[in-house]
Amino acid sequence: MAETKNNKIPIYAVSFTVLFKLLFLLTHYIQEDAFITWRVAQNLLDYGVIGFNGDTKISASTTHLYVFVSYLFNLVFGKEHFIEPILIFNSILFTIGTLFLSHLVLKNPWHKAIFIFLIGILPPAIKISILGMEYGILFFLEMALLYYGFKKEKKWAFILLPILILFTRIDTVIFLGIVFLVDLFWTKKIKWNYIIGGILAVLFTVSFNWLYFGELVNNTIVAKKLLYDHNFTFMQSLEYFGVNFGNFWGMLKLPGDFNPLTVLLLIFELLCFIYLIRQREKRNYFLWMIFMFGWVKQLIFLSQKSLFDWYYWVPQLLLFVPVLIFILEQKEKRNLWLSLLIVFYIAPMLAFQTVHSIATGNGEWNYRRTIGLFLNQYEKDKKQWILLEPAGYVPYFSGLKTIDEVGLVDKEVQSEIARDKTNYWVNTVKKRKPKYLLSYDDLFERKDAEYYKVHYKLLKEFRVKDHLKSNNKILEKIYILKPSGTDYNLYERID
C-alpha cells in the first residue's frame, strides 16, 4: 500500500508543476511564431486550406501536426477562447514528458518528483510550456518513444511515434537518427520495428508535403535558407560559431561575445555525465541517447547559423539532466548539494525567466499586438495586403492578407530574393503594391525614398517607449529595465 502511494508521488509532482507554471500565463508571453501556426489553423478552419492567405496552399508553419492540433482547439473552443486551453495542453504534455524521462533515469519516487519540478521550472521548460510553440507536444512524443519503445519495448511505439514526431518537425530526423545509432551501438542489434517506423515516418511526411504542397520539405525551411544563407569561409563560420555559442548553448544570454556562465555549465554537465556513465547502470543507455542528441543538435544548428531560440530549448534541458541526477543521488550531504543548486542556479534562472517573461510579454502582447488591433479597426477590407516582418502578431490580429519579408507565408517573395537579394523589398512593393507597409526603418530616408513618398504616406508611428508604463510600479520598473520590442512605422498607399 505504501509503495503504491509512493509511486503516485511523481504524478502529484506533474500536477503541481503544471499548476505552478500556469502563473506564467499572466505574463502573456507568447512566441511570435505561434501566431503563424494558429493563423494557418484558422485558415484551414475558414477556407479548408492549409495556408496563410485564403485559398492559397502554403506550408507557412514549420509544424504540420501542431497545425491540426491547433485546428481542433479552434474548432472546440472557438477563435476567441482557444489560446489559454492550448497553452495549458502544451504544458501538461511537456510535464508528462518529464515524467517519462524521470522513469528512464531515476528509481526513487521522491527523486523523480523533485526532478520533474526542478527541470520544469528552468527557462527552456517554461518557454516550451507557455509560449505556444509545438515543443510541448514534441517533447512528450520523443520521451514517450524512449519510454514505451526503448524501455517497455512496445511495438506500436516503434511504428506510430516516429511518424508523429517527424510530422511535428522535420528536423527531428536528428533525434530519431541519434536514438537509432546509440541503440545499435549499445545492443548490437537492429530493431526492425523502429526501422519500419522510421521509413513510414519519412514516407508519410514527404508524401504529405509533395501531394498537398508540391514540395519535399516545408516552405519555411526553404525560405529561411534562401534569405539567411551566407557564403562564409571555414574560418568565418568558425568565428560565427564562437560568437553565438555562449548565448544559445546555455540557458542565459549575456551581452557580448563571451558567456562564462555557459562555459561553466557545459563543463559541469560534462563532468556529471562522465561520473554517471562510469557507474555502468542500465540507465546509461538513455543517458547516452539524450546527451548525444543534445550535443549533436546544438552543434548542427549553430554550425548552420540557425539562431532561433526555440531550436535549442529541448537540447538545453536534456544536457542538464545529468546534473540533476548527480545531485539527487548524492549519498552524503545531498540536501546541501540540492540547496546550493537551487539557490545558485535554479532560483536565479527562475527569477530571470520571470522578469524576461513579464518584459517580453509586455513587448509582444501589450505593444506588437496593438499594431494588429489598430489595423483591424482601421481597415475593414480584409482582402487588402500588408508587407512586414515578422508574420505573427500583426497579421493574426489585423486579419489582413500578408506578405512577409522572409517568404514564410508568401512564396512570391522568394522569387524576388532569388532574382535580386539586395533590392527585393522595394521590388516586391513595386510589383505587388500592398496597401500597407510596416517597417523598422523610415522609408522616406531609404535610397528609394522618392518612390515611397510618391505612393505612400506615413499613417502611424509605433514606439516601444510609449508602452513602458503601468499602474503597477513593480511592472513598470521591469518594463523600463528590459524594454522589449521594435519601433515601427506604418505606411498606407495613397494611389
C-alpha positions as CSV (number, residue, x, y, z in Angstrom):
1,M,0.0,0.0,0.0
2,A,2.8,2.4,1.0
3,E,4.6,1.5,-2.3
4,T,1.5,2.3,-4.3
5,K,1.2,5.7,-2.6
6,N,4.9,6.4,-3.2
7,N,4.5,5.6,-6.9
8,K,1.9,8.3,-7.2
9,I,4.3,11.0,-5.9
10,P,5.7,11.7,-9.4
11,I,2.1,12.1,-10.6
12,Y,1.4,14.6,-7.9
13,A,4.6,16.4,-9.0
14,V,3.3,16.6,-12.5
15,S,0.1,18.3,-11.4
16,F,1.9,20.7,-9.0
17,T,4.4,21.7,-11.7
18,V,1.7,22.4,-14.3
19,L,-0.3,24.5,-11.8
20,F,2.9,26.4,-10.8
21,K,3.7,27.2,-14.4
22,L,0.1,28.5,-15.1
23,L,1.2,31.6,-13.3
24,F,3.3,32.5,-16.3
25,L,0.2,32.7,-18.5
26,L,-0.4,36.0,-16.7
27,T,2.6,37.5,-18.5
28,H,1.0,37.0,-21.9
29,Y,4.4,36.0,-23.2
30,I,3.6,34.1,-26.4
31,Q,6.1,33.5,-29.2
32,E,5.5,35.3,-32.5
33,D,5.7,32.1,-34.5
34,A,2.9,30.5,-32.5
35,F,0.5,33.0,-34.1
36,I,1.7,32.0,-37.6
37,T,0.7,28.4,-36.8
38,W,-2.6,29.5,-35.3
39,R,-3.4,31.6,-38.3
40,V,-2.7,28.6,-40.6
41,A,-5.0,26.5,-38.4
42,Q,-7.7,29.2,-38.7
43,N,-7.2,29.4,-42.4
44,L,-7.9,25.7,-42.5
45,L,-11.0,26.2,-40.5
46,D,-12.3,29.1,-42.7
47,Y,-11.2,28.0,-46.2
48,G,-10.5,24.3,-45.8
49,V,-6.9,25.0,-47.0
50,I,-3.6,24.7,-45.1
51,G,-2.3,28.2,-45.9
52,F,-2.0,31.7,-44.7
53,N,-3.8,33.9,-47.2
54,G,-7.2,32.3,-48.1
55,D,-7.3,29.5,-50.6
56,T,-3.6,29.6,-51.4
57,K,-1.8,26.4,-50.2
58,I,1.5,27.1,-48.4
59,S,3.3,25.4,-45.6
60,A,3.7,28.6,-43.7
61,S,4.1,26.8,-40.4
62,T,7.2,24.6,-39.7
63,T,5.0,22.0,-37.9
64,H,2.2,20.0,-39.5
65,L,0.9,18.1,-36.5
66,Y,0.6,21.2,-34.3
67,V,-1.4,22.9,-37.1
68,F,-4.0,20.1,-36.9
69,V,-4.0,20.2,-33.1
70,S,-4.5,24.0,-33.2
71,Y,-7.3,23.4,-35.7
72,L,-9.1,21.1,-33.2
73,F,-8.7,23.6,-30.4
74,N,-10.1,26.4,-32.6
75,L,-13.0,24.1,-33.6
76,V,-13.8,23.1,-30.0
77,F,-13.2,26.4,-28.1
78,G,-13.6,29.0,-30.8
79,K,-11.2,31.5,-32.2
80,E,-11.7,33.9,-29.3
81,H,-11.1,31.4,-26.5
82,F,-8.7,28.6,-27.6
83,I,-5.3,30.2,-26.7
84,E,-5.4,29.5,-22.9
85,P,-6.6,25.9,-23.3
86,I,-3.9,25.1,-25.9
87,L,-1.2,26.6,-23.7
88,I,-2.4,24.6,-20.8
89,F,-2.5,21.5,-23.0
90,N,1.1,22.1,-24.1
91,S,2.3,22.5,-20.5
92,I,0.5,19.3,-19.5
93,L,2.1,17.3,-22.3
94,F,5.5,18.7,-21.7
95,T,5.4,17.8,-18.0
96,I,4.1,14.3,-18.7
97,G,7.2,14.1,-21.0
98,T,9.4,14.9,-18.0
99,L,7.6,12.1,-16.0
100,F,8.6,9.7,-18.8
101,L,12.1,11.0,-18.7
102,S,12.3,10.5,-14.9
103,H,11.2,6.9,-15.3
104,L,14.1,6.4,-17.6
105,V,16.9,7.8,-15.4
106,L,15.7,7.5,-11.8
107,K,14.3,4.9,-9.4
108,N,13.3,6.7,-6.2
109,P,9.8,8.2,-6.5
110,W,10.8,11.3,-4.4
111,H,13.8,11.8,-6.7
112,K,11.5,11.6,-9.7
113,A,9.2,14.2,-8.1
114,I,11.9,16.7,-7.4
115,F,13.4,16.1,-10.8
116,I,10.0,16.8,-12.5
117,F,9.6,20.1,-10.7
118,L,13.1,21.4,-10.9
119,I,13.5,20.6,-14.6
120,G,10.0,22.0,-15.2
121,I,10.8,25.5,-13.9
122,L,14.0,26.0,-15.8
123,P,13.8,28.7,-18.5
124,P,13.6,26.4,-21.5
125,A,10.9,24.3,-19.8
126,I,8.8,27.4,-19.1
127,K,9.1,28.6,-22.6
128,I,8.2,25.2,-24.1
129,S,5.1,25.2,-21.8
130,I,3.7,28.6,-22.3
131,L,5.0,30.2,-25.5
132,G,2.5,28.4,-27.7
133,M,5.0,26.6,-29.9
134,E,4.9,22.9,-30.8
135,Y,7.7,21.8,-28.5
136,G,5.4,20.6,-25.6
137,I,3.9,18.1,-28.0
138,L,7.3,17.2,-29.5
139,F,9.0,16.6,-26.1
140,F,6.1,14.5,-25.0
141,L,6.3,12.3,-28.2
142,E,10.1,12.0,-28.0
143,M,10.1,10.9,-24.4
144,A,7.1,8.6,-25.0
145,L,9.2,6.9,-27.7
146,L,12.1,6.4,-25.4
147,Y,9.8,5.1,-22.6
148,Y,7.3,3.0,-24.4
149,G,9.5,2.0,-27.2
150,F,13.0,1.5,-25.9
151,K,12.2,0.8,-22.3
152,K,8.9,-1.1,-22.5
153,E,9.6,-2.4,-26.0
154,K,6.0,-1.7,-27.2
155,K,5.8,-2.4,-31.0
156,W,3.1,0.2,-31.5
157,A,5.5,2.9,-30.1
158,F,8.2,2.0,-32.6
159,I,5.8,2.3,-35.5
160,L,3.5,5.2,-34.6
161,L,5.6,7.6,-32.6
162,P,8.3,8.2,-35.2
163,I,5.6,9.2,-37.7
164,L,4.0,11.7,-35.2
165,I,7.5,13.0,-34.2
166,L,8.6,13.7,-37.8
167,F,5.2,15.1,-38.8
168,T,5.6,17.6,-35.9
169,R,9.0,18.9,-37.1
170,I,11.1,17.5,-40.0
171,D,14.4,18.3,-38.2
172,T,13.5,15.6,-35.6
173,V,15.2,13.2,-38.0
174,I,18.3,14.2,-35.9
175,F,16.7,12.8,-32.7
176,L,15.4,9.7,-34.5
177,G,18.8,9.1,-36.0
178,I,20.8,9.5,-32.8
179,V,18.5,7.2,-30.9
180,F,18.9,4.6,-33.6
181,L,22.7,4.8,-33.6
182,V,23.0,4.7,-29.8
183,D,20.7,1.7,-29.6
184,L,22.6,-0.1,-32.4
185,F,25.9,0.5,-30.7
186,W,24.6,-0.5,-27.3
187,T,22.6,-3.6,-28.1
188,K,24.5,-4.7,-31.3
189,K,21.0,-5.5,-32.8
190,I,18.7,-3.7,-35.2
191,K,15.2,-3.0,-34.0
192,W,13.4,-3.7,-37.3
193,N,10.1,-2.3,-36.0
194,Y,11.9,1.0,-35.4
195,I,13.4,0.9,-38.9
196,I,9.9,0.3,-40.3
197,G,8.5,3.2,-38.2
198,G,11.3,5.5,-39.4
199,I,10.7,4.6,-43.0
200,L,7.0,5.2,-42.6
201,A,7.7,8.5,-40.9
202,V,9.8,9.7,-43.8
203,L,7.4,8.4,-46.4
204,F,4.3,9.9,-44.7
205,T,5.8,13.4,-44.1
206,V,7.5,13.7,-47.5
207,S,4.4,12.3,-49.3
208,F,2.1,14.8,-47.4
209,N,4.4,17.7,-48.4
210,W,4.6,16.6,-52.0
211,L,1.0,15.6,-52.6
212,Y,-0.5,18.6,-50.8
213,F,2.0,21.4,-51.3
214,G,4.1,20.1,-54.2
215,E,7.3,20.3,-52.2
216,L,9.5,17.8,-50.4
217,V,10.3,20.0,-47.3
218,N,8.3,22.7,-45.6
219,N,8.3,26.1,-47.3
220,T,9.6,27.7,-44.1
221,I,12.9,25.8,-44.3
222,V,13.4,26.8,-48.0
223,A,12.5,30.5,-47.3
224,K,14.9,30.8,-44.3
225,K,17.8,29.2,-46.1
226,L,17.3,31.4,-49.2
227,L,17.3,34.7,-47.2
228,Y,19.7,33.9,-44.3
229,D,22.2,31.8,-46.2
230,H,25.7,33.3,-46.1
231,N,28.7,32.2,-48.2
232,F,31.1,32.1,-45.3
233,T,34.6,30.7,-45.4
234,F,35.5,27.9,-42.9
235,M,37.3,30.4,-40.6
236,Q,34.3,32.9,-40.8
237,S,31.9,30.0,-40.0
238,L,34.1,29.0,-37.0
239,E,34.2,32.6,-35.8
240,Y,30.5,32.9,-36.2
241,F,30.0,29.7,-34.2
242,G,32.2,31.0,-31.4
243,V,30.3,34.3,-31.2
244,N,26.9,32.7,-30.8
245,F,27.9,29.6,-28.9
246,G,27.7,31.2,-25.4
247,N,24.2,32.6,-25.9
248,F,22.5,29.6,-27.5
249,W,24.2,26.6,-25.9
250,G,23.3,27.7,-22.4
251,M,20.1,28.9,-20.8
252,L,21.0,32.5,-20.1
253,K,22.0,35.2,-22.7
254,L,24.5,37.9,-21.7
255,P,25.7,40.9,-23.7
256,G,28.9,40.4,-25.6
257,D,30.5,37.5,-27.5
258,F,31.7,35.5,-24.4
259,N,29.4,33.9,-21.9
260,P,31.3,32.4,-19.0
261,L,28.1,31.0,-17.4
262,T,27.6,28.8,-20.5
263,V,31.2,27.5,-20.3
264,L,30.9,26.7,-16.6
265,L,27.5,25.0,-17.2
266,L,28.9,22.9,-20.1
267,I,31.9,21.8,-18.1
268,F,29.7,20.8,-15.1
269,E,27.2,18.9,-17.4
270,L,30.1,17.0,-18.9
271,L,31.6,16.1,-15.6
272,C,28.3,14.9,-14.2
273,F,27.7,12.9,-17.4
274,I,31.1,11.2,-17.2
275,Y,30.6,10.5,-13.5
276,L,27.2,8.8,-14.1
277,I,28.2,6.7,-17.1
278,R,31.2,5.3,-15.2
279,Q,28.7,3.6,-12.8
280,R,27.6,1.2,-15.5
281,E,23.9,1.5,-14.7
282,K,21.1,0.4,-17.2
283,R,20.0,4.0,-17.5
284,N,23.3,4.8,-19.2
285,Y,21.6,3.6,-22.4
286,F,19.2,6.5,-22.2
287,L,21.8,9.0,-20.9
288,W,23.8,8.4,-24.0
289,M,20.8,8.9,-26.2
290,I,19.7,12.2,-24.7
291,F,23.2,13.6,-24.1
292,M,24.4,12.7,-27.6
293,F,21.2,14.2,-29.1
294,G,21.7,17.4,-27.1
295,W,25.3,17.9,-28.3
296,V,24.7,16.9,-31.9
297,K,21.6,19.0,-32.4
298,Q,23.2,22.1,-31.0
299,L,26.3,21.7,-33.0
300,I,24.4,21.2,-36.2
301,F,22.1,24.2,-35.7
302,L,24.8,26.5,-34.5
303,S,27.1,25.5,-37.4
304,Q,24.2,26.1,-39.8
305,K,23.7,29.6,-38.3
306,S,20.2,28.8,-37.2
307,L,19.9,31.4,-34.4
308,F,16.3,31.0,-33.3
309,D,16.0,30.3,-29.5
310,W,13.4,27.6,-29.8
311,Y,15.7,25.2,-31.7
312,Y,17.8,24.9,-28.5
313,W,15.2,24.6,-25.8
314,V,15.0,20.7,-25.7
315,P,18.7,20.1,-26.0
316,Q,19.4,22.6,-23.2
317,L,17.1,20.7,-20.9
318,L,18.4,17.2,-21.8
319,L,22.0,18.3,-21.3
320,F,21.1,19.4,-17.8
321,V,19.6,16.0,-16.9
322,P,22.9,14.5,-15.7
323,V,23.4,17.5,-13.3
324,L,20.1,16.8,-11.6
325,I,20.7,13.1,-11.4
326,F,24.2,13.6,-9.9
327,I,22.9,15.9,-7.2
328,L,19.7,13.9,-6.3
329,E,21.7,10.7,-5.9
330,Q,24.4,12.1,-3.6
331,K,24.9,9.7,-0.7
332,E,26.4,12.4,1.6
333,K,25.3,16.0,2.1
334,R,22.6,15.6,-0.6
335,N,20.5,18.3,0.9
336,L,23.5,20.7,0.9
337,W,24.2,20.0,-2.8
338,L,20.5,20.4,-3.7
339,S,20.2,23.6,-1.7
340,L,23.3,25.0,-3.5
341,L,21.9,24.1,-6.9
342,I,18.5,25.7,-6.1
343,V,20.0,28.9,-4.5
344,F,22.8,29.5,-7.0
345,Y,21.2,28.2,-10.3
346,I,17.5,27.2,-10.3
347,A,16.2,30.1,-8.4
348,P,18.2,32.8,-10.3
349,M,17.2,31.2,-13.6
350,L,13.5,31.2,-12.5
351,A,13.8,34.8,-11.4
352,F,15.5,35.8,-14.7
353,Q,12.8,34.0,-16.7
354,T,10.0,35.6,-14.7
355,V,11.4,39.1,-15.4
356,H,12.1,38.2,-19.1
357,S,8.5,36.8,-19.5
358,I,6.9,39.9,-18.0
359,A,9.0,42.3,-20.1
360,T,8.7,40.3,-23.3
361,G,5.0,39.7,-22.7
362,N,4.5,43.4,-22.5
363,G,6.5,44.0,-25.7
364,E,4.6,41.4,-27.6
365,W,1.1,41.3,-26.2
366,N,0.7,44.9,-25.0
367,Y,2.7,46.5,-27.8
368,R,3.1,44.5,-31.0
369,R,-0.5,43.1,-30.7
370,T,-1.8,46.7,-30.6
371,I,-0.5,47.3,-34.1
372,G,-2.6,44.4,-35.4
373,L,-5.6,45.6,-33.4
374,F,-5.2,49.1,-34.8
375,L,-5.2,47.8,-38.3
376,N,-8.1,45.5,-37.6
377,Q,-10.2,48.6,-36.7
378,Y,-8.8,50.9,-39.3
379,E,-9.0,48.6,-42.4
380,K,-12.3,46.8,-42.7
381,D,-11.5,45.2,-46.1
382,K,-9.5,42.1,-45.1
383,K,-8.6,41.4,-48.7
384,Q,-6.0,44.2,-48.5
385,W,-2.3,43.3,-48.3
386,I,0.4,44.3,-45.8
387,L,4.2,43.8,-46.3
388,L,6.0,43.3,-43.0
389,E,8.3,41.2,-40.8
390,P,7.6,39.1,-38.7
391,A,4.3,37.5,-39.7
392,G,2.9,36.6,-36.3
393,Y,1.1,39.1,-34.1
394,V,0.2,41.8,-36.7
395,P,-1.3,39.6,-39.4
396,Y,-3.1,37.5,-36.8
397,F,-4.8,40.4,-35.1
398,S,-5.3,42.6,-38.1
399,G,-6.8,39.8,-40.3
400,L,-5.1,41.3,-43.4
401,K,-3.5,39.3,-46.2
402,T,0.2,39.2,-45.6
403,I,3.5,39.3,-47.5
404,D,6.4,38.7,-45.1
405,E,10.0,39.7,-45.8
406,V,11.3,36.2,-45.4
407,G,8.7,34.5,-47.6
408,L,7.4,32.2,-45.0
409,V,3.8,33.0,-45.8
410,D,4.1,34.2,-49.4
411,K,6.3,32.3,-52.0
412,E,6.5,35.2,-54.4
413,V,8.9,37.0,-52.1
414,Q,11.3,34.1,-52.6
415,S,11.4,34.7,-56.3
416,E,12.3,38.3,-55.7
417,I,15.0,37.3,-53.3
418,A,16.5,34.9,-55.8
419,R,16.3,37.5,-58.5
420,D,17.8,40.4,-56.7
421,K,18.5,39.9,-53.0
422,T,19.7,43.4,-52.4
423,N,16.6,45.2,-53.7
424,Y,13.9,42.5,-53.2
425,W,12.0,44.6,-50.7
426,V,11.4,47.6,-52.9
427,N,10.9,45.3,-56.0
428,T,8.2,43.5,-54.1
429,V,6.5,46.8,-53.2
430,K,6.6,48.0,-56.8
431,K,5.3,44.7,-58.2
432,R,2.7,43.8,-55.6
433,K,1.6,47.3,-54.5
434,P,0.5,46.3,-51.0
435,K,-1.8,48.8,-49.3
436,Y,0.2,48.8,-46.1
437,L,3.9,48.7,-45.3
438,L,5.2,48.1,-41.8
439,S,8.9,48.8,-41.5
440,Y,11.5,49.1,-38.8
441,D,13.0,52.0,-40.8
442,D,11.9,55.4,-42.0
443,L,11.1,54.6,-45.6
444,F,11.4,58.2,-46.6
445,E,15.1,58.1,-45.7
446,R,15.9,55.0,-47.8
447,K,17.7,55.1,-51.1
448,D,14.3,54.6,-52.8
449,A,12.7,57.3,-50.7
450,E,11.2,59.2,-53.7
451,Y,9.1,56.2,-54.7
452,Y,7.7,55.8,-51.2
453,K,7.0,59.5,-50.9
454,V,5.0,59.4,-54.2
455,H,3.0,56.3,-53.4
456,Y,2.7,56.1,-49.6
457,K,2.0,58.2,-46.6
458,L,3.1,57.7,-43.0
459,L,0.0,56.5,-41.3
460,K,1.2,56.0,-37.8
461,E,4.3,55.6,-35.7
462,F,4.5,52.8,-33.1
463,R,7.2,53.3,-30.4
464,V,8.3,50.9,-27.6
465,K,8.8,53.8,-25.2
466,D,5.0,54.5,-25.3
467,H,4.2,51.1,-23.8
468,L,6.5,51.1,-20.8
469,K,4.0,52.5,-18.3
470,S,1.9,50.6,-15.8
471,N,-0.3,51.3,-12.8
472,N,1.7,48.6,-11.0
473,K,5.1,50.2,-10.2
474,I,6.9,46.9,-10.0
475,L,5.8,46.0,-13.5
476,E,6.7,49.5,-14.8
477,K,10.2,49.1,-13.4
478,I,10.6,45.7,-15.1
479,Y,9.3,47.2,-18.4
480,I,11.8,50.0,-18.2
481,L,14.6,47.7,-17.0
482,K,14.2,45.4,-20.0
483,P,12.2,47.1,-22.8
484,S,11.1,44.6,-25.4
485,G,10.0,45.2,-29.0
486,T,11.0,47.2,-32.0
487,D,9.9,50.7,-33.2
488,Y,7.7,50.5,-36.3
489,N,6.5,52.9,-39.0
490,L,3.2,52.1,-40.7
491,Y,2.6,53.4,-44.2
492,E,-0.6,53.5,-46.3
493,R,-0.7,53.5,-50.1
494,I,-2.2,56.8,-51.5
495,D,-2.7,55.9,-55.2
